[in-house]
Structure formats: structure tokens, C-alpha cells
Amino acid sequence: MKEKFSTKVAVLAVAALALAAMFAAPALAKDALVVANIYDARSLDPIVQNEVAASNSICHINETLIDLTDDGNPVPLLAETFEQLDSTTYKFNLRKGVKFHNGDPFTAADVLYTIERAKSPLGSAIKQYPEVIESAEAPDDHTVIIKIKYPFTPFWGTIAHTSLAIVNKRAVEEKGDLYPLEPVGTGPFQFKEWVKNDRLTLERFDDYWGKKPEYKTLVIRSIPESVNRTIELETGAIDIAFRIPVSDVSRVKDHKDLDVIGGFEHSVTYMGFNCEKEPWSNPKVREAIALALDLNGARHAVFRGTGKTPVSIVPPTIKYTDKDLPAPKRDLEKAKQLLKEAGVKLPLKAEIWSNSYKPRVDLAQIFQAQLKEVGIEVEAKVLEWGAYLDGLKRGEHDMYIVGWVISSVDPDGIFSGIVHTNGGSNYSRFFNKEVDALIDKGKTMPDGPEREAVYKELQKLVAEHRPMIFLYNEENFFGVNKNVQNFHPSPRGYHNVTGVTFK
């Protein structure tokens, strides 16, 4: 018994000495950055995705030919210089000495291969690539000429989109179906491990051509529950928490070790209708839903007065937005009258889908109560992000709440993506020839008053037809440990943290 007691004392003494030494020793430079996002990427293959969760990971692994500043101007990335030769021809002079994570040199052949994949059925997430790009050729290993089919004003934003990040041909072909799980790029971080719906671990690529990160390991965690992101930030388990809920902002601000950074993205969150499905195919029903909702009151309740209630599909941070469009005002009697004129038999049962992002869940529940007042009985259905997108693509929904963020300041990124008949994310299944024609016209016009007039007409038409109801422009809040420096949230919705340093 005495021997066991002595052993325990010795162990405790050693532990105490180790603890004292740890606190007495000078602090070592922090070598890992842990960030928390709401949800995980669905794939790490650039060309099969068009979502901010994936972009947030891919932008650290792969790189595009050019990047955009927050105000939409093109700047060099893998292309050291670039120029527009004529209305449909662009030339890119590629950087020399760039390596992929597998050691292969980056050449024009990889650019051509990436564009070829983008134009194939695999690239269906972004339908503009086969519609816009006519050809790409390489006069030599470090020059690429891209020819487009017609003048296309949003070209720079399209080339800078993470779905067109350059991939390594040998890696894609050797890994086959495993490539989306084990990506290879030229970026500042290389893939190490991915535990789906938990964490993605990346390691600094020491042969990176540009300025290398000061820390070695980047961990991107998936934490859907907002309260858990806040708690883990407070405990120091994470360094940066994306989308701190409004209810926690004061709590984080008051914490001695934490800061809050806020700002608006190029985004709008909306509730869309399945316009191919009765009774949502009837514009009177869609208008009745809009009149039955108290949008301002719902936003104030969920976001405690922060953010904005939009009148347009084009967010106020984007050029050509029309802030003067009329906002729908709640009118229950008129809503009931429109439902009657549309021949809707009450009570009408329906579903509102959302993913697990709490503000959207809360809004769906508020709308559930408000719509009951006009005889519409709604089930607020919460789905996991991947299942949610899959269901929307199959058209199984009635109504759905989703956000749309564009990575440039050009409104074509909104209209071509979620409104055009051929839009890759037209989950409202809204098909209108007049609207399509204006979208097709607008993207070919040079910037100026005439182009602005086209986009203002488009905003008016979408507001009148109501394939969706604009819910909010969210003011986003990021919780940051005070030791973190040089974190700059982007209005594009995904955030490159390569330049982050620690005090």
C-alpha cells in the first residue's frame, strides 16, 4: 500500500513540475490555425462545386489564373500577366517555376486540361463554361490563349471563380474517383486529411511559389450548431468562428480574449418556389405568400435588427442594384383573396425546406405561423446540406430558403446562376423567355447606362413574377481570437486565411 501511494505522489510531482515548466517557458509561435465554418464542402474537386463551403477550402489548395479584388478588379495569380487582345480573345502569360503538390511543374497543359473538364458534363455546376468558352490553346508551355464565343462582360469574374481553379492532369487521372477526396493543387496548402462533416486538415506547401503561410497547419472544421462555434471559440479550441449568431455577438465582444469582425457579403437570402409544381406555378399563389409574410418583422426577430430587408434580387453591394423597387407589405385579406382567385383549396399543406443554419430554420418556423393565418399549413423541414442540395436539384421541394453569394460585383453572376432557364442553381425552376433574353443581352453589353437599364428591368421583372421572395441581406459576424492578426473577411462569402499571423 505504501509503495502505491509513493508512486502516485511521484507522478503528481512530475506532472506539477511539467505544468510549472510549461507556464514558465517562453510561448512558442503558434503553428496551427483552426477555423470553424457552418457546414462542410461536398467535394474538393473544383469543377463539380458552386458553393461557398467548398470554395472556402479549395481556395487554399488550388489557384485560379487570376484573382479579383473585393471591388471586382482582376489581379495576377497563376497568370503573371494577362490582357484582352480583342472583344473575344484573352491572353495569359503563366508564372514559371510553379509546382503542384505532387512535384509536377505547372504548365499551360494543366490550364487546357482544366478548361476541357469545365466544358465537359462534369462541369455542370457552372453551365457558363461550355456556353461561353469556344477554345483554349497553348502556343508554348507558359502561354494560354482563351477564345470566347461572344463578347462577355463578366469574363474576369468567371475565370476567377474557384470552380475554374487549375488542377493537375496526372493527379486527376491517377486518383480517378478518389480525386475529390484527395485534391492536388498549386496553392499555399496541400491536402493532408478530410473527415467528412468534421474537419479538413491542410499542411503548408513548402515549395509554394508565393509568400508562404507563417503557420504550418490549417484546420477547417464543420460546426453547424452556432452555440457550439461560440463555445469552442471561448475555450480556445478554434481561432476564428465564421457566422457568429447575433445573439452571441455581445458575449464574444465582452470576452477579454476575443474580437468580433462584421460586414456584408455580395449576397441575398431568399425563399424560392418550385414554379413547376402546383399551386406554386400560379403567380397569384406566389404573390399571396409574399403578402402573407411580415418580412421586416421576421428579420428583426431573427437578426435583432441587424442586416437589411432587400427589395431586389441584386444585393446592395453589387453594381446596378435597384434600391427603389417597392417592398411587399403584409396584407392578409388580399393574400386570402388571391388564393381564392387561384382556386386553392384550403387548408393547403406544404413544406419549407432549409439547411441547418439556425437563422433559416428560425425564419421557416416564423413563416409557418404567419402562413397559417391565411390557411396554409407548412411543415418546416431541416435537411443536411448535401441532401438539401440534392433534393433541390431533383425538384422535390415546395418552397426553400437558401442564400446566394457571388464572387464578383457583376449582377450576371446572380441572374445567370439562379434565374436563367439554364442556370445551374435555378432551383425555383422559373422559366421565362423574356427574362432569359434580357440576361443573355446584359452579359454581352459593355458597362454603362444602357447595361444598367437592362439589369434594372430584370430586377423589376423578377420582383413582379416572384419566383422567389427576398428575405434578407445578412450582416455577418466573425469571432476572432485576439492573437489572430491579418484576417480579412471577404464579401465573396469564402475567406482565404493564408495571410493570417499570430501575435
C-alpha positions in Angstrom: 0.0 0.0 0.0 2.9 2.4 0.9 4.6 1.7 -2.5 1.4 2.5 -4.4 1.0 5.8 -2.5 4.6 6.8 -3.1 4.2 6.1 -6.9 1.1 8.3 -7.0 2.9 11.1 -5.2 5.9 10.9 -7.6 3.6 11.0 -10.6 1.8 14.0 -9.3 5.0 15.8 -8.5 6.3 15.2 -12.0 3.1 16.5 -13.5 3.2 19.6 -11.3 6.8 20.3 -12.4 5.9 19.8 -16.0 2.9 22.2 -15.7 5.1 24.8 -13.9 7.7 24.5 -16.6 5.1 24.9 -19.3 3.9 28.2 -17.8 7.5 29.4 -17.0 8.8 28.7 -20.5 8.5 31.4 -23.2 5.5 30.9 -25.5 6.3 29.1 -28.8 5.0 30.6 -32.0 1.5 29.1 -32.8 1.9 26.7 -35.7 -1.8 25.8 -36.5 -4.8 27.9 -37.4 -8.3 26.4 -36.6 -11.3 28.0 -38.2 -14.9 26.9 -37.9 -17.4 27.0 -40.7 -21.2 26.2 -40.7 -21.0 23.2 -43.0 -18.5 21.1 -44.8 -17.7 21.0 -48.5 -19.4 18.4 -50.6 -16.4 17.9 -52.9 -12.9 19.2 -53.1 -12.8 18.8 -56.9 -13.1 22.5 -58.1 -15.2 21.9 -61.2 -18.1 19.9 -59.6 -19.0 22.6 -57.0 -20.5 26.0 -56.8 -20.9 26.7 -53.1 -19.0 28.8 -50.6 -18.3 25.9 -48.2 -16.3 24.2 -50.9 -14.7 27.4 -52.2 -13.5 28.2 -48.7 -11.4 25.0 -48.7 -10.5 24.9 -52.4 -9.0 28.5 -52.4 -6.3 27.3 -50.1 -5.4 24.1 -52.1 -5.9 25.2 -55.8 -5.4 28.5 -57.6 -7.1 30.2 -60.5 -5.3 32.1 -63.3 -6.3 35.4 -61.8 -7.9 36.7 -58.6 -10.3 39.5 -58.0 -10.1 42.4 -55.6 -13.1 42.9 -53.3 -14.4 45.5 -55.8 -14.1 43.2 -58.7 -10.8 44.1 -60.4 -8.7 41.3 -61.8 -5.2 40.8 -60.4 -2.5 38.2 -61.2 -2.3 34.8 -59.6 -1.1 31.8 -61.7 -1.1 34.1 -64.6 1.7 36.7 -64.1 0.3 39.0 -66.7 -2.9 38.9 -68.8 -4.6 41.0 -71.5 -7.6 41.2 -73.7 -6.5 41.1 -77.3 -9.9 41.8 -78.8 -13.6 41.5 -77.9 -13.4 37.7 -77.7 -9.7 36.8 -77.2 -7.7 36.8 -73.9 -4.0 36.0 -73.4 -2.5 34.7 -70.2 1.3 34.6 -69.5 1.8 31.9 -66.9 4.2 32.0 -64.0 7.3 29.9 -64.3 8.8 27.8 -61.5 5.3 26.9 -60.0 4.9 23.4 -58.7 1.9 21.2 -57.9 1.8 19.5 -54.6 2.9 16.2 -56.2 6.0 17.8 -57.6 4.8 18.2 -61.2 5.6 21.6 -62.8 2.6 23.8 -63.6 2.3 24.4 -67.4 -0.2 25.5 -70.0 -1.2 21.9 -70.5 -2.8 21.9 -67.0 -4.8 25.0 -67.9 -6.1 23.4 -71.1 -7.0 20.2 -69.2 -8.8 22.2 -66.5 -10.8 24.1 -69.2 -11.6 20.9 -71.0 -13.0 19.4 -67.8 -15.0 22.6 -67.2 -16.7 22.3 -70.6 -17.5 18.6 -70.1 -20.7 17.3 -68.4 -18.6 17.1 -65.2 -18.7 20.9 -65.0 -22.5 21.1 -64.9 -22.4 23.1 -61.7 -21.3 26.1 -63.8 -23.1 26.0 -67.1 -21.5 29.1 -68.5 -18.2 27.4 -69.3 -19.4 25.4 -72.3 -21.7 28.2 -73.3 -19.1 30.9 -73.3 -15.7 29.4 -73.9 -15.1 28.4 -77.5 -11.5 27.2 -77.3 -8.2 27.4 -75.4 -4.8 26.8 -76.9 -1.2 27.0 -75.8 1.5 28.4 -78.1 4.1 27.3 -75.6 4.3 25.9 -72.0 3.7 29.3 -70.4 1.2 31.0 -72.6 -2.6 30.3 -72.9 -5.0 31.9 -75.4 -8.7 31.7 -74.5 -11.3 32.4 -77.2 -14.9 33.0 -76.2 -18.0 32.7 -78.4 -19.2 36.3 -77.9 -18.3 39.4 -76.0 -18.8 38.5 -72.4 -18.6 41.4 -69.8 -18.3 39.2 -66.7 -15.3 37.2 -68.2 -12.8 38.1 -65.5 -15.1 37.1 -62.7 -15.8 33.8 -64.5 -12.1 33.0 -64.9 -11.5 33.9 -61.2 -14.3 31.6 -59.9 -12.9 28.7 -57.7 -14.7 26.1 -59.9 -12.1 27.0 -62.6 -9.1 26.6 -60.2 -6.3 24.7 -62.0 -5.9 21.0 -61.4 -3.1 18.6 -62.2 -3.9 16.3 -65.1 -1.7 13.4 -63.8 -3.2 13.6 -60.3 -6.8 13.7 -61.6 -6.3 10.7 -63.9 -4.3 8.6 -61.4 -6.7 9.2 -58.5 -9.8 8.8 -60.5 -12.9 8.7 -58.3 -10.8 9.4 -55.3 -9.6 12.8 -56.6 -12.4 14.8 -55.0 -11.3 13.4 -51.6 -7.5 13.8 -52.3 -7.0 17.0 -54.3 -3.7 18.3 -55.7 -3.1 21.9 -56.5 -0.5 24.7 -56.6 -1.8 26.6 -53.6 -0.1 27.5 -50.3 -1.6 24.5 -48.5 -1.6 20.8 -49.5 -4.2 18.2 -48.6 -3.5 16.0 -45.5 -6.8 14.6 -44.2 -10.5 15.0 -44.5 -13.0 13.6 -42.0 -16.3 14.4 -43.7 -18.7 16.7 -41.8 -16.0 17.2 -39.1 -12.7 18.6 -40.2 -10.3 19.2 -43.2 -6.6 19.3 -42.4 -4.2 21.0 -44.7 -0.4 21.4 -44.4 1.8 24.3 -45.6 3.3 23.6 -49.0 6.9 24.5 -48.6 7.6 24.6 -52.3 4.8 27.2 -52.8 5.8 29.9 -55.4 4.4 32.8 -53.5 4.6 34.1 -49.9 4.3 31.0 -47.6 2.0 31.0 -44.6 3.6 31.7 -41.3 1.9 28.7 -39.7 2.2 25.1 -40.7 -1.3 23.6 -40.3 -4.7 24.8 -41.3 -7.7 23.0 -39.9 -11.2 23.9 -41.3 -13.9 22.5 -39.0 -17.5 22.0 -39.7 -19.7 23.0 -36.7 -23.3 23.6 -37.8 -24.6 24.5 -34.3 -23.9 28.2 -33.8 -23.8 27.9 -30.0 -21.0 25.3 -30.3 -19.0 27.5 -32.5 -19.2 30.3 -29.9 -18.3 27.9 -27.0 -15.3 26.4 -28.9 -14.1 30.0 -29.7 -14.3 30.9 -26.0 -12.4 27.8 -24.9 -9.6 28.5 -27.5 -10.3 25.3 -29.4 -10.8 27.4 -32.5 -9.2 30.6 -33.6 -11.8 32.0 -36.0 -15.5 31.3 -36.0 -17.5 32.1 -39.1 -21.0 33.4 -38.7 -21.3 34.1 -35.0 -25.1 34.4 -34.4 -26.3 37.9 -33.5 -27.4 36.6 -30.1 -23.8 35.8 -29.3 -22.1 39.0 -30.6 -22.2 40.9 -27.3 -21.0 37.8 -25.4 -18.0 37.4 -27.8 -17.2 41.2 -27.7 -17.2 41.1 -23.9 -14.7 38.3 -23.8 -11.3 39.5 -22.9 -9.5 37.3 -25.4 -11.9 37.7 -28.4 -12.9 40.2 -31.0 -15.8 40.5 -33.4 -15.4 41.5 -37.1 -18.6 42.3 -39.1 -19.5 43.1 -42.7 -21.9 42.4 -45.6 -21.3 39.9 -48.4 -22.3 40.1 -52.0 -25.3 38.0 -51.1 -29.1 37.7 -50.8 -31.0 35.1 -49.0 -34.4 34.2 -50.4 -37.3 31.8 -50.2 -37.8 30.2 -53.6 -40.9 28.4 -55.0 -40.9 25.3 -57.2 -42.6 27.1 -60.1 -43.0 23.8 -62.0 -45.2 22.4 -59.2 -48.9 23.3 -58.5 -50.0 25.6 -56.9 -46.7 27.4 -56.9 -46.7 27.6 -60.7 -49.5 30.2 -60.3 -48.1 33.7 -59.9 -51.1 34.6 -57.8 -50.2 32.0 -55.2 -46.6 33.2 -55.1 -47.9 36.8 -54.6 -50.3 35.6 -51.9 -47.4 34.0 -50.0 -45.4 37.3 -50.2 -48.4 39.3 -48.9 -48.9 36.8 -46.0 -45.4 37.3 -44.6 -44.1 40.0 -42.4 -40.6 40.1 -43.8 -39.3 43.0 -41.8 -40.7 41.7 -38.6 -39.2 38.3 -39.2 -35.8 39.7 -40.0 -35.8 41.8 -36.8 -36.8 38.8 -34.7 -34.1 36.6 -36.1 -31.3 39.1 -36.5 -32.2 41.5 -33.8 -32.4 44.4 -36.2 -29.1 43.8 -38.0 -28.9 43.2 -41.7 -31.3 44.6 -44.3 -34.6 43.5 -45.9 -34.0 43.6 -49.6 -36.3 44.8 -52.4 -34.2 43.3 -55.2 -32.5 40.0 -56.0 -29.3 42.1 -56.5 -27.7 42.8 -53.2 -26.8 46.5 -52.3 -23.1 45.7 -52.5 -23.3 44.9 -56.3 -23.4 47.4 -59.1 -26.7 48.2 -60.8 -28.8 47.2 -57.8 -32.2 48.9 -57.7 -32.9 50.1 -54.2 -36.1 51.9 -55.2 -38.3 48.8 -56.0 -41.4 48.5 -53.9 -41.3 46.1 -51.0 -44.3 43.8 -50.4 -46.4 44.9 -47.5 -48.3 42.4 -45.4 -51.9 42.2 -46.4 -53.7 39.1 -45.1 -57.1 39.9 -46.7 -55.5 40.4 -50.2 -53.5 37.2 -49.7 -56.7 35.3 -49.0 -58.4 36.9 -52.0 -55.5 35.9 -54.3 -55.6 32.3 -53.1 -59.3 32.2 -53.7 -58.9 33.6 -57.3 -56.2 30.9 -57.9 -58.7 28.2 -56.9 -56.6 27.0 -54.0 -58.5 24.7 -51.7 -57.7 25.4 -48.0 -56.1 24.3 -45.9 -53.2 23.9 -48.2 -50.4 21.7 -46.9 -46.8 22.5 -48.0 -43.1 22.2 -46.9 -40.5 24.9 -46.5 -37.0 23.4 -46.8 -33.9 24.8 -45.2 -30.5 23.5 -44.2 -29.5 23.5 -40.5 -28.2 27.2 -40.5 -30.2 28.4 -37.5 -31.4 31.8 -38.9 -33.0 29.9 -41.8 -34.6 27.3 -39.5 -35.9 30.1 -37.3 -37.3 32.0 -40.4 -39.1 28.9 -41.6 -40.8 28.5 -38.3 -41.9 32.1 -38.2 -43.3 31.8 -41.7 -45.0 28.6 -40.6 -47.0 30.6 -38.0 -47.7 33.5 -40.4 -48.9 31.4 -43.3 -51.3 29.5 -41.1 -53.2 32.8 -40.8 -54.2 32.5 -44.5 -54.9 28.8 -44.4 -51.5 27.4 -45.5 -50.2 24.7 -43.2 -46.5 24.5 -43.5 -44.0 21.9 -42.3 -40.6 23.4 -41.7 -38.2 20.7 -42.8 -34.5 20.8 -42.0 -32.1 18.8 -44.2 -28.4 18.1 -44.1 -26.6 20.4 -46.6 -25.8 17.7 -49.2 -29.2 16.1 -49.0 -30.7 19.5 -49.2 -29.0 20.4 -52.5 -29.6 17.0 -54.0 -33.4 17.4 -53.2 -33.5 20.8 -54.8 -31.8 19.6 -57.9 -34.4 16.8 -58.2 -37.3 19.3 -57.8 -38.8 17.5 -54.8 -39.5 20.7 -52.8 -42.4 23.2 -52.5 -40.6 26.2 -51.0 -37.0 26.5 -49.9 -34.7 29.0 -48.1 -31.2 29.5 -49.4 -28.5 32.1 -49.8 -26.7 33.2 -52.9 -23.3 34.8 -52.8 -21.4 35.9 -55.9 -17.7 36.2 -56.1 -17.6 39.3 -58.3 -19.6 42.6 -58.3 -21.3 41.8 -61.6 -25.1 41.1 -61.4 -24.8 38.5 -64.2 -23.5 36.1 -61.5 -26.9 36.2 -59.9 -29.2 36.2 -62.9 -27.3 33.6 -64.9 -27.0 31.4 -61.8 -30.4 31.3 -60.2 -32.9 32.9 -62.6 -32.0 31.9 -66.2 -33.7 28.8 -67.5 -30.3 27.2 -67.9 -28.9 28.4 -64.6 -27.0 25.8 -62.7 -28.8 26.7 -59.5 -32.2 27.7 -60.8 -33.9 25.7 -58.0 -37.1 27.8 -58.4 -37.5 26.2 -61.9 -38.5 29.6 -63.2 -38.5 29.6 -67.0 -39.3 32.9 -68.7 -38.2 33.7 -72.3 -38.4 37.5 -71.8 -36.2 37.3 -68.7 -33.8 34.8 -70.4 -33.4 37.2 -73.4 -32.5 40.1 -71.1 -30.0 38.1 -69.2 -28.4 37.0 -72.4 -28.3 40.5 -73.7 -27.0 42.1 -70.4 -23.9 39.9 -70.2 -22.7 40.9 -73.7 -23.1 44.6 -73.2 -20.2 46.9 -72.1 -20.6 48.5 -68.7 -22.5 51.8 -68.8 -26.0 53.3 -68.5 -27.6 51.0 -71.2 -26.4 47.9 -69.4 -27.6 49.3 -66.1 -31.1 49.8 -67.6 -31.2 46.1 -68.7 -30.4 44.9 -65.2 -32.9 47.3 -63.6 -35.6 45.9 -65.9 -34.5 42.4 -64.9 -34.8 43.2 -61.2 -38.3 44.7 -61.9 -39.4 41.6 -63.8 -38.1 39.1 -61.2 -39.8 41.1 -58.4 -43.1 41.1 -60.3 -43.1 37.4 -61.2 -41.9 36.4 -57.7 -40.1 33.1 -58.4 -38.6 33.9 -55.0 -39.2 36.3 -52.1 -36.1 38.2 -51.0 -35.7 37.7 -47.2 -32.5 39.4 -46.0 -29.1 40.8 -46.7 -27.2 39.4 -43.7 -24.7 41.3 -41.8 -22.1 38.6 -40.9 -20.1 38.4 -37.7 -16.9 36.6 -37.2 -15.5 35.7 -33.8 -11.7 36.0 -33.7 -9.1 35.3 -31.0 -7.2 38.5 -30.3 -3.9 36.6 -31.0 -5.1 36.4 -34.6 -3.9 39.1 -37.0 -4.5 39.9 -40.7 -7.8 38.1 -41.0 -9.8 40.0 -43.6 -13.3 38.5 -44.3 -14.2 38.7 -48.0 -17.6 39.9 -49.4 -17.4 36.9 -51.8 -18.5 34.6 -49.0 -15.4 32.5 -48.7 -12.3 33.6 -46.9 -8.7 33.0 -47.7 -6.7 32.8 -44.4 -3.3 32.2 -45.9 -2.0 35.6 -44.7 -3.1 35.2 -41.1 -0.4 35.7 -38.5 -0.3 35.4 -34.7 0.8 37.8 -32.0 
